[in-house]
């Protein structure tokens, strides 16, 4: 009974955290469009969600390691992030909203990296249960996408911030249900070869590939919903298409262990990058054919699922136990943070100057460059125990 209780308490925050992402990502650009912002302003505001990932994981990870008080930091981030988001209701204009988004996402992006450590420590030797706990994040995303999309069929898009309030409440409550830690501090790592790891040619190729991967996702996370709306799709169909990508990702995670036994890291990565390039071309050019769009969304299993799973193994293999946290922070900051923010911003210029389709073609070009870099530079990571 105690184990079941811990399982649900851990799963709860994942559910609500990703539910907020499910309410934001598909619909926030539509909300901003409805508020009268230009495409470039929308791209800039959406980029803040990724931009704060450049520094937030490192700052909060360092604080968590230094103090050992990760649960308290998660609670602080949940409450403070919610309070800053409330600034949206003041309708502060572009620059005011930019400040609100920067402040809110700085605290919000702090929660997940800290919580990953808390979850793994709480599970202890039962780390194989992590997948079952983390799965509830995907469930939360899908539930929120469907629920918010369904409601937005009947109420104006300007109601979106109000629809997100119960989700913020869920995050805050679940943060206080998290089991408390003992407050242990991380032992100092031996002086070592972090510089040698980061400058290793295969690691450089790995980070460049992931950076370009997230640049290519800029158009997707910023303009996919607007692109679909321009082609006549309603709010609920848009939400269901977003959910389909997450369902495909879950399916991939369930069979990933079989793929890694049959294929090399290099084959999986190059194959996934090629499928991602095809995905962006299909979304750019065949948006009106629903079945093609469904297939393109299923390719999210490759463009996020497979590449993220390989990347986690890559960091563990190259950075080892003493530099694992720094490797994870670099991966989050350089790829999801810098790559995602730059991709969102560049897609804004392409949409402003040409069309939403042009932004997805830009993503396909980024993938072509990533394939070339991976072909020449990527090497398999060493086994974790060798580092």
Buried (B, 14 or more C-beta within 10 A) or exposed (E): EEEEEBBBBBBBBBBBBBBBBBBBBBBBBBBBBEBEBBBBBBBBBBBBBBBBBBBBBBBBBBBBBEEBBBBBBBBBBBBBBBBBBEBBEEEEEBEEBBBBBBBBBBBBBBBBBBBBBBBEEBBEEBEEBBEEBBBBBBBBBBBBBBBBBEBBEEEEBEBBBEBBEEBBEBBBEBBEEBEEBEEEEBEEBEEEBBEEBBEBEBBBBBBBBBBBBBBBBBBBBBBBBBBBBEEEBEBBBBBBBBBBBBBBBBEBBEEBEEBBEEEEBBEBBBBBBBBBBBBBBBBBBBBEEEEBBEBBBBBBBBBBBBBBBBBEBBBBBBBBEBBBBBBBBBBBBBBBBBBBBBBBBBBBBBBBEEBBBBBBBBBBBBBEBBBEBBEEBBBBBBEBEEB
